[in-house]
């Protein structure tokens, strides 16, 4: 009897490891195919399946919200997830694996950017169709993408450079207000700034400029923080940057020209999903390039031992200031996008709560890692939306999870991992097939 | 004209006189040693030369240029490489990245190149990588290239630091106790490496050392520093037989 149970447990674990192995043979492009099929399926069958299972509408966030709101619906939500997402993605990915592997191998023969473009195209198509179901999904997706930019840029300072900066909401506010004023003055008939100066058709070309100008103003603000606080090491930056955040917030509150505490609204609706997606990809690409170059690695050298970095010809002061301005630039861009997604900003948004959120995303995801920032931003946003029905208890549960992460993985979930695009896209073959 | 000339260098830490009227001349290709008991100010001399501290008085002329007041990274880029007594390596960086980092001052692709990964950036990074591999092979630590440094045995860490110092293409190398904490076998290897650097690359070397055997074998001229003052200078034999040195440093009994 014992032998049999042991045998069966062995065969179970064998089965499991075999299943895992067959899943690990699927290249990224295979998963993307699966995701695409799943979201297409949701478009066709989603609503009738949801109604048949007794749910009022398609569960917008993988069923989490429904499960927490109405406990009775837990089985239907899980069944929905299984039928619409898990099974189709798994089946398509598994079945298309040989084909996908061949395709991935073929794509690698082209220049890398081509392969990347195809993957990104598939990813965008899947996201576009997924978010097409409801406006809530579109908004959430945009805010998550913006959160990725914010997290990644703060990770440059707090992770790669190892300083502790608290001024990210301040930079974000500078970017948001600059970009908003830019677009509202030029393109909108507004009661604060008067009639539009340029025809809206130019907007598509001007909007990136508005974001870049916003980023640059944020960089200028960063310079004001950097010059006094990088003279010495230690906690000065944390204190100065925290002060900076409050200064920006109260300065905007007292500037009647941009609406003071009431905020600034009626930004043109240019931050659509493709725009936000492209900016996020550009941010990931540029920051990843930077941190992998020797100029970016100099940040790690400064963090791990500044004296050694100096002795090895690294201009440490310049390195720190440049990285700080660079990170602030991206925070400014994120702010500009944020303002145009919500089409309303007020200074209250950019306070201590925003700071806590960004810091949590960075430390939750993992320091010194592009993967980590993406995982942190997406994970934290999903969690925070999914737990919304818990209301006040959400703010007990999320910090608790953060504490657990800090105890068991002090540097975050995926820290110190390099983001290697080639490895990500390559076909996943059995070892003998590779020879 | 000597490669490195120091004249009447004096440094105070508050009221404490760490170095007093220190003089030194090193021509290119020479090997000089600095010995002295603990706390004599040897490492302070190195820190003064490399710009970590600014001497209270005196002048340091390196390669025909006054370097007092320059930033450490500027002095280093002029061709003054150093290693540290207590191994200042970067905790989360691989061995290869260590050596590539020391090519920092030679990078010409600029920030735009780094942000957008231009072809020029890739080419330069590739060149630096090849150079780094060559240096690591020369130091016999090529196999560790992709490891982070804390995984390496101690002797290998020392050699990585040496490879890193060589990557800045120095004219003179300052070695701060290169054999500290090594077992006899590693000691012999390290001495071999120092000799090779000196002979193959023709570098001037200035080293601080505690082990008499190393200085005696490697250096042509040795200075002895006690309480920040040079009490004797000369060939290894002269130093070994100098009663002041024996008194202050080697002790009154047997000489190693």
HADDOCK unambig.tbl for C-alpha pairs under 7 A between the chains (distance, minus, plus):
assign (segid A and resid 286 and name CA) (segid B and resid 115 and name CA) 4.99 0.50 0.50
assign (segid A and resid 286 and name CA) (segid B and resid 116 and name CA) 5.92 0.50 0.50
assign (segid A and resid 287 and name CA) (segid B and resid 115 and name CA) 6.79 0.50 0.50
assign (segid A and resid 289 and name CA) (segid B and resid 114 and name CA) 6.15 0.50 0.50
assign (segid A and resid 289 and name CA) (segid B and resid 115 and name CA) 5.53 0.50 0.50
assign (segid A and resid 289 and name CA) (segid B and resid 116 and name CA) 6.50 0.50 0.50
assign (segid A and resid 289 and name CA) (segid B and resid 117 and name CA) 5.84 0.50 0.50
assign (segid A and resid 290 and name CA) (segid B and resid 114 and name CA) 5.09 0.50 0.50
assign (segid A and resid 290 and name CA) (segid B and resid 115 and name CA) 4.94 0.50 0.50
assign (segid A and resid 293 and name CA) (segid B and resid 114 and name CA) 5.89 0.50 0.50
assign (segid A and resid 294 and name CA) (segid B and resid 101 and name CA) 6.00 0.50 0.50
assign (segid A and resid 294 and name CA) (segid B and resid 104 and name CA) 6.84 0.50 0.50
assign (segid A and resid 295 and name CA) (segid B and resid 114 and name CA) 7.00 0.50 0.50
assign (segid A and resid 298 and name CA) (segid B and resid 101 and name CA) 6.76 0.50 0.50
assign (segid A and resid 301 and name CA) (segid B and resid 90 and name CA) 5.92 0.50 0.50
assign (segid A and resid 304 and name CA) (segid B and resid 90 and name CA) 5.03 0.50 0.50
assign (segid A and resid 304 and name CA) (segid B and resid 91 and name CA) 5.92 0.50 0.50
assign (segid A and resid 305 and name CA) (segid B and resid 88 and name CA) 6.78 0.50 0.50
assign (segid A and resid 305 and name CA) (segid B and resid 90 and name CA) 6.06 0.50 0.50
assign (segid A and resid 308 and name CA) (segid B and resid 88 and name CA) 5.83 0.50 0.50
assign (segid A and resid 310 and name CA) (segid B and resid 72 and name CA) 5.71 0.50 0.50
assign (segid A and resid 310 and name CA) (segid B and resid 73 and name CA) 4.82 0.50 0.50
assign (segid A and resid 311 and name CA) (segid B and resid 72 and name CA) 6.00 0.50 0.50
assign (segid A and resid 311 and name CA) (segid B and resid 73 and name CA) 5.70 0.50 0.50
assign (segid A and resid 311 and name CA) (segid B and resid 76 and name CA) 5.78 0.50 0.50
assign (segid A and resid 312 and name CA) (segid B and resid 73 and name CA) 6.70 0.50 0.50
assign (segid A and resid 312 and name CA) (segid B and resid 76 and name CA) 6.40 0.50 0.50
assign (segid A and resid 312 and name CA) (segid B and resid 102 and name CA) 4.86 0.50 0.50
assign (segid A and resid 312 and name CA) (segid B and resid 165 and name CA) 6.92 0.50 0.50
assign (segid A and resid 312 and name CA) (segid B and resid 168 and name CA) 6.76 0.50 0.50
assign (segid A and resid 313 and name CA) (segid B and resid 73 and name CA) 4.14 0.50 0.50
assign (segid A and resid 313 and name CA) (segid B and resid 74 and name CA) 6.57 0.50 0.50
assign (segid A and resid 313 and name CA) (segid B and resid 76 and name CA) 5.23 0.50 0.50
assign (segid A and resid 313 and name CA) (segid B and resid 77 and name CA) 5.24 0.50 0.50
assign (segid A and resid 313 and name CA) (segid B and resid 102 and name CA) 6.39 0.50 0.50
assign (segid A and resid 313 and name CA) (segid B and resid 104 and name CA) 6.24 0.50 0.50
assign (segid A and resid 313 and name CA) (segid B and resid 105 and name CA) 5.69 0.50 0.50
assign (segid A and resid 314 and name CA) (segid B and resid 73 and name CA) 5.73 0.50 0.50
assign (segid A and resid 314 and name CA) (segid B and resid 104 and name CA) 5.89 0.50 0.50
assign (segid A and resid 314 and name CA) (segid B and resid 105 and name CA) 6.66 0.50 0.50
assign (segid A and resid 315 and name CA) (segid B and resid 73 and name CA) 5.81 0.50 0.50
